[in-house]
Amino acid sequence: MTPNENKILKIIETEGGESTVGKISAKMRMETNYIRIMLRSMGENNIIDLYRNGKVVIRRKGFRESGKEGKQINGLKRYLDDLERGKTF
C-alpha cells in the first residue's frame, strides 16, 4: 500500500471503521476525485468496500493490513467462544 492509502486507512479507523469520501477528502486535504481513485484501488485489493452513496467501510483484509482486528471479528470470536461454553445471548 502507498503512504496515502495508509493515511486513508487510519482516517477510516479513527471514524470507527467506516467513513465517507467527503470526510476522507477533507481530512487528507485532497480533491474528492483523486480520493475516489485511491479508494477504488483499495477496493479492488479488498481492503475497503466503497459504496455508491460515498460510504467507505474497512474490510477484514484492511484491518489485517493495519495490524488490527475488526469489531466484527472480535464479536464473532466472542460469540463462538460463548457458544462452546454453553452461554446464550
Residue pairs with C-beta under 8 A, 6 or more apart in sequence:
1 9
1 42
1 45
1 47
1 65
2 38
4 28
4 38
5 38
5 41
5 42
5 47
6 66
7 28
8 24
8 28
8 35
8 38
8 39
8 42
9 42
9 47
9 48
9 58
9 62
9 65
9 66
10 66
11 19
11 23
11 24
11 27
11 28
12 18
12 19
12 24
12 48
12 56
12 57
12 58
12 62
13 58
13 66
13 68
15 23
17 57
17 58
17 63
17 70
17 71
18 55
18 56
18 57
18 58
19 55
19 56
20 54
20 55
20 56
21 32
21 35
21 36
21 39
21 50
21 54
21 56
22 32
22 54
24 35
24 39
24 56
25 31
25 32
25 35
28 35
36 50
39 48
39 50
39 56
40 50
42 48
42 50
42 62
43 49
43 50
45 61
46 59
46 61
46 62
47 58
47 59
47 61
47 62
47 65
48 56
48 57
48 58
48 59
48 62
49 56
49 57
49 59
50 56
51 57
58 66
58 70
60 70
60 72
60 73
63 69
63 70
63 73
79 89
82 88
82 89
